[in-house]
Amino acid sequence: MKLKMMMAFALAGMALACGSPLENQRSNKAAGCASDADCLGLQTCSVRTGQCRALEPGMCRQDDPSFCACNLDQHCPEGFECGSALVCESIPSPNEAPESDEIPDDGVGSGSSDPEPVESCERSSDCPIDQFCDELINACNELPSGMCRTDSQCVSENCYVRPGREVGRCVEAEGCTEDTDCGARQICRDAACLDVECREDRHCGAGSGCDNYRCVARERRDDHGNTFDTATRIEDMGQASGAIDYSGDRDVFRFEATVTGRYVVETTGQTDTVCTALTANEEVLGSDDDDGAGDNCSLAFAARAGSTLQIQLTGFRDRTGSYRLVLIRPVEGANPGVGDNEGGNGEVGGENRGGGNPPEDANPEDQGGDVRTAQRVQLPAEIPAQLDQRDEDWFQFTTERAGRYRFETRSRLDTDCKLLDEDENQVGISDDDGQMLNCQINVTLDGGTTYFFAIRGYTSNINGPYTAILRSLD
């Protein structure tokens, strides 16, 4: 059971014996590589560049799928856990004698139980070098995994700390070589990742695009309308091709039901789609994310002959890409579950058999994942919540008066947040402007206006508890 652990430390020892990771990478750059066998330790051979590069957390060597870099247990294959050297190690079998009486590492700490706060503090410089000033407890606390104050705390031996901050995140030893080496809203300049407002149109809200790394108002290419009035008309047994062209894009289709019964709408393609069926009066009949093939949506809903309905397609979590929509009409005469609604107009009835819940059925304590399912809150608000991997939490609120407002997270996570108006135009964005690596947006808003505050992890594998804080500064 110890074989993988021994291999990990042996390879790490070889890397140290041959010099620093930075020196090794420079050496590999000169010589190039054809496979992982040409690289040492926590490195892999890039097929694109033909050079060795450091493994990022969650990546494994191609010549040994169980030799992986990590900072969380979730980064490791089944049967392995993240060890103190930030390398995946095999989990001992139940009948294997423990090596010590210490509490096992939970994949977040440094291999032992979390230390008690040692002293009160005002700044991280008041704390030992392996701790930070935690405002959540007003005392020094252990650095969360993946965060750092010095290079020696990183496997890559490179701790990136933004100017004016005391805590940063571990990045690759050689720095970046292109924009794709950095975060979604960062660019690579002089081997360093710099924060920008946007890099692609999808980083901006509806009605705006990315120009020279800033979101500006402009018309953008859109193949289908975003509203019922501008919707593309299709037959109730038809198909249509389209694309989610930018973040926040919504493609709307309208049709007249010719048969009473249960219709099915679905998409095909590689785009992660969300489909929603509505009446002409915007009454939601059902919504679905992944009940189709792959990441495609597939939704069944009831309709009555003669009624006009609409289908809205969006990308899950700002996804963009092409798709093909298919609308399937029920067999004539079959009308399971169809009845009159409360208004007596006979448009819809029966239960929703789609994969998602309509907003009226949503739990008001849950954070939704888009503008339609956002949790409604009243300012000021402090909402304890939980980020899951690949998760995004949305909050909806209405300002009482014009003035300065602050929206932020308090946590030990690396969060990214944005603020949008009711037309989904981006009003503000933040990565590390709060305490530690939390986001914080300070902005002047109009009174009596609805806005949306969206929160997600800086990378898709970030998960854990946090508190969303929304309040006025006036």
C-alpha positions as CSV (number, residue, x, y, z in Angstrom):
1,M,0.0,0.0,0.0
2,K,3.0,2.3,0.5
3,L,4.3,1.9,-3.1
4,K,2.6,5.0,-4.5
5,M,3.7,7.1,-1.5
6,M,7.3,5.9,-1.9
7,M,7.3,6.7,-5.6
8,A,5.9,10.2,-4.9
9,F,8.6,11.1,-2.4
10,A,11.3,9.4,-4.6
11,L,10.3,11.5,-7.6
12,A,10.1,14.6,-5.4
13,G,13.6,13.8,-4.1
14,M,14.9,13.4,-7.6
15,A,13.5,16.8,-8.5
16,L,15.2,18.5,-5.5
17,A,18.4,16.7,-6.1
18,C,18.5,18.1,-9.7
19,G,17.8,21.7,-8.7
20,S,14.9,23.9,-8.1
21,P,11.6,23.4,-10.0
22,L,12.3,26.7,-11.8
23,E,15.7,25.5,-12.9
24,N,14.4,22.1,-14.0
25,Q,11.6,23.7,-16.1
26,R,14.2,26.0,-17.8
27,S,16.3,23.0,-18.5
28,N,13.4,21.1,-19.9
29,K,12.5,24.2,-22.0
30,A,15.9,24.0,-23.6
31,A,15.8,20.3,-24.2
32,G,12.1,19.8,-24.7
33,C,10.1,16.7,-24.0
34,A,8.3,13.9,-25.9
35,S,6.6,12.3,-22.9
36,D,6.2,12.5,-19.2
37,A,9.2,10.2,-18.9
38,D,11.4,13.2,-19.9
39,C,10.0,15.3,-17.0
40,L,10.8,15.0,-13.3
41,G,8.6,14.9,-10.2
42,L,5.4,17.0,-10.2
43,Q,5.7,17.8,-13.9
44,T,4.0,16.7,-17.1
45,C,4.9,17.0,-20.8
46,S,2.7,19.5,-22.6
47,V,1.8,18.1,-26.0
48,R,1.1,21.6,-27.3
49,T,4.4,23.2,-26.4
50,G,6.7,20.1,-26.1
51,Q,7.9,21.4,-22.8
52,C,7.7,20.2,-19.2
53,R,5.3,22.1,-17.0
54,A,4.2,21.9,-13.4
55,L,1.2,19.8,-12.6
56,E,-1.7,21.8,-11.4
57,P,-3.9,20.5,-8.5
58,G,-6.1,17.8,-9.9
59,M,-3.7,16.9,-12.7
60,C,-1.8,13.6,-13.0
61,R,1.2,12.4,-14.8
62,Q,0.2,10.7,-18.1
63,D,2.6,7.8,-17.5
64,D,1.1,7.2,-14.0
65,P,-2.5,8.3,-13.6
66,S,-2.3,7.8,-9.8
67,F,0.7,10.2,-9.4
68,C,-1.2,13.5,-9.1
69,A,-0.8,17.0,-7.6
70,C,-3.4,18.1,-5.2
71,N,-4.5,20.5,-2.4
72,L,-7.8,18.7,-1.7
73,D,-8.8,15.1,-1.4
74,Q,-11.2,15.6,-4.3
75,H,-8.2,16.1,-6.6
76,C,-7.1,12.5,-6.1
77,P,-8.2,9.2,-7.7
78,E,-10.4,6.8,-5.8
79,G,-8.4,5.1,-3.0
80,F,-6.1,8.1,-2.6
81,E,-6.0,11.2,-0.5
82,C,-4.1,14.5,-0.6
83,G,-0.9,14.2,1.6
84,S,1.0,16.9,3.4
85,A,3.4,17.1,0.4
86,L,0.5,18.0,-1.8
87,V,0.8,14.7,-3.6
88,C,-1.9,12.1,-3.8
89,E,-1.1,9.2,-1.4
90,S,-2.8,5.8,-1.2
91,I,-5.3,5.4,1.7
92,P,-4.2,2.6,4.1
93,S,-6.5,-0.4,4.2
94,P,-8.6,-0.9,7.4
95,N,-6.4,-3.8,8.6
96,E,-3.2,-1.8,8.1
97,A,-1.7,-0.6,11.3
98,P,-1.7,3.2,11.7
99,E,1.7,4.9,11.7
100,S,0.8,7.2,14.6
101,D,-2.0,8.4,16.8
102,E,-2.3,11.7,15.1
103,I,-5.7,12.7,13.6
104,P,-5.7,12.0,9.8
105,D,-5.5,14.8,7.4
106,D,-8.9,15.8,6.0
107,G,-7.4,17.1,2.8
108,V,-7.7,20.8,3.8
109,G,-5.2,21.3,6.6
110,S,-1.5,20.5,6.8
111,G,-1.8,16.9,8.0
112,S,-2.9,17.4,11.6
113,S,-5.9,18.8,13.4
114,D,-6.5,22.6,12.9
115,P,-4.4,24.6,15.4
116,E,-6.1,26.8,18.0
117,P,-5.8,30.5,17.2
118,V,-2.6,31.6,18.9
119,E,-3.1,35.3,19.3
120,S,-5.3,38.3,18.4
121,C,-4.2,40.3,15.3
122,E,-4.9,43.3,13.1
123,R,-2.8,42.2,10.1
124,S,-1.4,38.9,8.8
125,S,2.1,40.3,9.5
126,D,1.2,40.0,13.2
127,C,0.9,36.2,12.8
128,P,3.4,33.4,12.3
129,I,4.4,33.0,8.6
130,D,2.2,29.9,8.2
131,Q,-0.9,31.7,9.5
132,F,-3.0,34.7,8.5
133,C,-5.1,37.2,10.4
134,D,-8.6,35.7,10.2
135,E,-11.3,38.4,10.5
136,L,-13.9,35.7,11.0
137,I,-12.4,34.9,14.5
138,N,-10.3,38.1,15.0
139,A,-7.2,35.9,15.6
140,C,-4.4,34.2,13.7
141,N,-5.4,31.0,12.0
142,E,-3.8,28.4,9.7
143,L,-3.5,29.3,6.0
144,P,-6.2,27.5,3.9
145,S,-4.9,25.0,1.3
146,G,-3.7,26.7,-1.9
147,M,-3.1,30.1,-0.2
148,C,0.3,31.3,0.8
149,R,2.5,34.2,2.1
150,T,5.9,32.9,0.9
151,D,7.3,30.9,-2.0
152,S,8.3,28.1,0.3
153,Q,4.7,27.3,1.1
154,C,4.0,26.3,-2.6
155,V,4.9,23.1,-4.4
156,S,5.8,25.4,-7.4
157,E,7.9,27.6,-5.0
158,N,6.0,30.6,-6.4
159,C,3.5,32.5,-4.2
160,Y,1.7,35.3,-6.2
161,V,0.6,38.1,-3.8
162,R,-1.1,41.1,-5.3
163,P,0.4,44.5,-4.5
164,G,-0.9,45.8,-1.2
165,R,-2.0,42.3,0.0
166,E,-0.4,40.0,2.5
167,V,-1.9,36.7,1.4
168,G,-1.8,35.2,-2.1
169,R,-2.2,32.0,-4.1
170,C,0.3,29.4,-5.3
171,V,1.0,29.7,-9.1
172,E,3.3,27.8,-11.5
173,A,7.0,28.3,-10.8
174,E,7.9,29.7,-14.2
175,G,5.0,32.2,-14.2
176,C,2.6,32.4,-17.2
177,T,3.5,32.3,-20.8
178,E,0.1,33.1,-22.3
179,D,-3.4,34.3,-21.2
180,T,-4.7,30.7,-20.9
181,D,-2.3,30.0,-18.1
182,C,-4.1,32.6,-15.9
183,G,-7.6,32.9,-14.5
184,A,-10.7,33.6,-16.6
185,R,-10.5,37.3,-16.0
186,Q,-6.7,37.7,-16.1
187,I,-4.1,38.3,-18.8
188,C,-0.4,37.3,-18.9
189,R,2.1,40.2,-18.9
190,D,5.8,39.8,-18.2
191,A,5.3,36.2,-16.8
192,A,2.7,37.5,-14.3
193,C,-1.1,37.2,-14.3
194,L,-2.8,40.6,-14.1
195,D,-6.5,41.1,-13.3
196,V,-8.8,42.6,-16.0
197,E,-12.5,43.2,-16.3
198,C,-12.9,40.8,-19.1
199,R,-11.1,38.7,-21.7
200,E,-14.0,37.5,-23.8
201,D,-17.5,38.8,-24.6
202,R,-19.0,36.1,-22.3
203,H,-17.5,37.8,-19.3
204,C,-19.7,40.8,-19.9
205,G,-23.5,41.1,-19.4
206,A,-26.2,41.3,-22.1
207,G,-25.9,44.3,-24.4
208,S,-22.1,44.6,-23.9
209,G,-18.9,43.1,-25.1
210,C,-15.2,42.9,-24.2
211,D,-13.0,45.6,-25.8
212,N,-9.4,45.9,-24.8
213,Y,-10.1,43.9,-21.6
214,R,-13.0,46.2,-20.5
215,C,-16.8,45.6,-20.8
216,V,-18.4,48.2,-23.1
217,A,-21.9,48.7,-24.3
218,R,-22.4,47.5,-27.9
219,E,-24.5,45.4,-30.2
220,R,-23.5,41.8,-30.4
221,R,-24.1,39.0,-32.8
222,D,-27.3,37.1,-31.8
223,D,-29.0,34.5,-34.0
224,H,-32.3,34.4,-32.0
225,G,-34.2,37.0,-30.1
226,N,-34.0,37.2,-26.3
227,T,-37.7,38.0,-25.6
228,F,-41.1,36.6,-26.6
229,D,-41.7,39.6,-28.9
230,T,-38.4,38.9,-30.8
231,A,-38.6,35.1,-30.6
232,T,-38.0,32.8,-33.6
233,R,-41.2,31.1,-34.7
234,I,-41.0,27.3,-35.1
235,E,-43.6,24.6,-35.8
236,D,-44.7,22.4,-32.9
237,M,-43.0,19.4,-34.6
238,G,-39.9,21.2,-35.7
239,Q,-36.2,21.8,-35.3
240,A,-33.9,24.8,-35.2
241,S,-30.1,25.4,-35.0
242,G,-28.6,28.1,-32.9
243,A,-25.8,29.2,-30.6
244,I,-25.5,30.7,-27.1
245,D,-23.3,33.6,-28.4
246,Y,-22.3,35.2,-25.2
247,S,-22.6,35.1,-21.4
248,G,-26.2,35.9,-20.5
249,D,-27.5,35.2,-24.0
250,R,-31.0,33.7,-24.1
251,D,-32.5,32.2,-27.3
252,V,-36.3,32.3,-27.4
253,F,-38.6,30.3,-29.7
254,R,-42.4,30.5,-29.9
255,F,-44.9,28.1,-31.3
256,E,-48.6,27.3,-31.4
257,A,-49.7,23.9,-30.1
258,T,-51.8,22.1,-32.6
259,V,-52.4,19.1,-30.4
260,T,-53.4,18.7,-26.7
261,G,-51.0,16.6,-24.8
262,R,-47.4,16.4,-23.4
263,Y,-44.7,18.0,-25.6
264,V,-41.0,17.3,-25.3
265,V,-38.2,19.9,-26.1
266,E,-34.6,18.9,-26.1
267,T,-31.2,19.9,-27.5
268,T,-28.4,18.0,-29.1
269,G,-24.7,19.0,-29.3
270,Q,-21.7,19.7,-27.0
271,T,-23.1,22.8,-25.2
272,D,-24.3,22.5,-21.6
273,T,-27.8,23.9,-22.1
274,V,-30.8,24.8,-19.9
275,C,-34.3,24.8,-21.4
276,T,-37.4,26.4,-20.0
277,A,-41.0,26.2,-21.2
278,L,-43.3,29.2,-20.6
279,T,-46.7,30.5,-21.6
280,A,-47.0,33.7,-23.6
281,N,-47.6,35.4,-20.2
282,E,-44.3,34.2,-18.8
283,E,-45.8,31.5,-16.6
284,V,-43.1,28.9,-16.1
285,L,-44.2,25.4,-17.1
286,G,-40.9,23.6,-16.3
287,S,-37.2,23.9,-16.6
288,D,-34.3,21.3,-17.1
289,D,-30.5,21.2,-17.2
290,D,-29.0,17.8,-17.9
291,D,-31.8,15.3,-18.5
292,G,-30.8,14.9,-22.2
293,A,-27.8,13.2,-23.7
294,G,-24.6,14.4,-22.2
295,D,-25.0,17.9,-20.8
296,N,-28.1,18.7,-23.0
297,C,-31.5,19.6,-21.6
298,S,-34.7,17.6,-22.2
299,L,-38.0,18.7,-20.8
300,A,-41.6,17.4,-21.0
301,F,-44.5,19.8,-20.5
302,A,-48.2,19.8,-21.0
303,A,-50.0,22.1,-23.6
304,R,-53.5,22.6,-25.0
305,A,-54.2,22.9,-28.7
306,G,-54.4,26.5,-29.8
307,S,-52.2,27.9,-27.0
308,T,-49.1,29.9,-27.8
309,L,-46.0,28.9,-25.8
310,Q,-42.3,29.8,-25.7
311,I,-39.1,27.9,-25.2
312,Q,-36.1,29.7,-23.7
313,L,-32.6,28.3,-24.1
314,T,-29.6,29.4,-22.0
315,G,-26.1,28.1,-21.3
316,F,-25.4,26.6,-17.8
317,R,-23.2,28.9,-15.8
318,D,-22.4,31.3,-18.7
319,R,-21.6,28.4,-21.1
320,T,-21.6,29.4,-24.8
321,G,-21.7,27.3,-27.9
322,S,-23.9,25.9,-30.7
323,Y,-26.8,23.5,-30.3
324,R,-29.8,22.0,-32.2
325,L,-33.2,22.3,-30.7
326,V,-35.8,19.6,-31.3
327,L,-39.5,20.1,-30.4
328,I,-41.6,16.9,-30.4
329,R,-45.4,17.0,-30.7
330,P,-47.5,14.4,-28.8
331,V,-49.5,11.8,-30.6
332,E,-52.8,13.3,-31.6
333,G,-55.5,12.3,-29.1
334,A,-53.1,11.5,-26.3
335,N,-53.5,14.1,-23.5
336,P,-52.2,12.7,-20.2
337,G,-52.2,15.1,-17.4
338,V,-53.6,18.1,-19.4
339,G,-56.3,20.2,-17.8
340,D,-57.5,23.7,-17.3
341,N,-55.4,26.1,-15.2
342,E,-56.8,28.4,-12.6
343,G,-57.6,31.0,-15.2
344,G,-59.8,28.6,-17.1
345,N,-58.1,29.3,-20.4
346,G,-57.0,25.7,-20.9
347,E,-53.5,26.5,-21.8
348,V,-51.7,24.1,-19.5
349,G,-52.2,21.7,-16.7
350,G,-50.8,18.5,-15.1
351,E,-47.5,18.1,-13.3
352,N,-44.1,19.2,-14.5
353,R,-42.0,16.1,-15.5
354,G,-38.9,18.1,-16.4
355,G,-35.6,17.8,-14.6
356,G,-35.8,21.1,-12.9
357,N,-38.3,22.9,-10.6
358,P,-40.2,25.9,-11.6
359,P,-39.5,29.0,-9.5
360,E,-42.8,28.8,-7.7
361,D,-41.7,25.4,-6.3
362,A,-38.2,26.6,-5.3
363,N,-37.1,26.6,-1.7
364,P,-36.7,30.4,-0.8
365,E,-33.7,29.4,1.4
366,D,-31.8,27.9,-1.5
367,Q,-29.5,30.0,-3.7
368,G,-30.4,29.6,-7.4
369,G,-28.0,29.4,-10.3
370,D,-29.3,32.1,-12.5
371,V,-31.5,35.2,-12.7
372,R,-34.7,33.0,-12.8
373,T,-33.9,31.0,-9.7
374,A,-32.0,33.6,-7.6
375,Q,-32.7,33.7,-3.9
376,R,-34.6,36.9,-3.0
377,V,-33.1,38.8,-0.1
378,Q,-33.8,42.1,1.6
379,L,-31.0,44.5,2.5
380,P,-29.1,44.5,4.7
381,A,-28.5,40.8,4.5
382,E,-26.0,38.2,5.8
383,I,-26.7,34.8,4.3
384,P,-24.7,31.7,5.3
385,A,-24.3,29.5,2.2
386,Q,-22.3,26.7,0.7
387,L,-20.4,26.6,-2.6
388,D,-20.1,23.2,-4.2
389,Q,-17.7,22.3,-7.0
390,R,-18.8,24.0,-10.3
391,D,-21.4,25.8,-8.3
392,E,-22.7,29.4,-8.7
393,D,-25.0,31.1,-6.2
394,W,-27.3,34.0,-7.2
395,F,-29.1,36.5,-4.9
396,Q,-31.8,39.0,-6.1
397,F,-32.5,42.3,-4.2
398,T,-34.1,45.7,-4.8
399,T,-32.5,48.9,-3.5
400,E,-34.7,51.2,-1.4
401,R,-32.7,54.3,-2.2
402,A,-29.8,55.5,-4.3
403,G,-26.3,55.4,-2.7
404,R,-23.2,53.5,-2.1
405,Y,-23.5,49.7,-1.5
406,R,-21.1,46.9,-0.7
407,F,-21.4,43.2,-1.7
408,E,-18.8,40.7,-0.5
409,T,-18.1,37.2,0.9
410,R,-16.6,36.2,4.2
411,S,-14.9,32.8,4.0
412,R,-11.7,30.9,3.8
413,L,-12.4,30.3,0.1
414,D,-11.1,32.0,-3.1
415,T,-14.3,33.6,-4.4
416,D,-15.2,35.5,-7.5
417,C,-18.3,37.6,-7.8
418,K,-20.2,39.9,-10.1
419,L,-23.2,42.3,-9.9
420,L,-25.8,42.7,-12.7
421,D,-28.8,44.9,-13.2
422,E,-32.3,43.6,-14.1
423,D,-31.3,43.6,-17.8
424,E,-28.3,41.4,-16.9
425,N,-25.8,44.2,-17.7
426,Q,-22.7,43.9,-15.6
427,V,-22.4,46.6,-13.0
428,G,-19.4,45.3,-11.0
429,I,-17.0,42.5,-10.7
430,S,-14.4,41.4,-8.1
431,D,-11.9,38.6,-7.5
432,D,-9.6,39.3,-4.5
433,D,-10.8,42.7,-3.3
434,G,-12.1,41.5,0.1
435,Q,-10.4,39.9,3.1
436,M,-7.9,37.2,2.1
437,L,-9.0,36.0,-1.4
438,N,-12.6,36.9,-1.0
439,C,-14.5,39.1,-3.4
440,Q,-15.8,42.6,-2.6
441,I,-17.7,45.0,-4.8
442,N,-18.2,48.7,-3.7
443,V,-20.6,50.5,-6.1
444,T,-23.1,53.3,-6.4
445,L,-26.6,52.1,-7.3
446,D,-29.9,53.6,-8.2
447,G,-32.9,53.4,-5.8
448,G,-35.9,51.2,-6.4
449,T,-34.0,49.0,-8.8
450,T,-33.5,45.2,-8.9
451,Y,-30.0,43.8,-9.1
452,F,-28.4,40.3,-9.0
453,F,-25.3,39.3,-6.9
454,A,-23.6,36.1,-8.2
455,I,-20.9,34.2,-6.4
456,R,-18.6,31.3,-7.5
457,G,-15.2,29.9,-6.8
458,Y,-12.1,31.3,-8.5
459,T,-11.7,27.8,-9.9
460,S,-14.4,25.2,-10.5
461,N,-13.1,22.8,-7.8
462,I,-13.4,25.3,-4.9
463,N,-16.1,24.3,-2.4
464,G,-16.9,25.1,1.2
465,P,-19.0,27.4,3.5
466,Y,-19.2,31.2,3.1
467,T,-21.3,34.1,4.1
468,A,-22.7,36.5,1.5
469,I,-23.0,40.1,2.9
470,L,-25.1,42.7,1.1
471,R,-25.5,46.1,2.6
472,S,-25.7,49.9,2.2
473,L,-22.6,52.0,3.0
474,D,-24.7,55.2,3.5
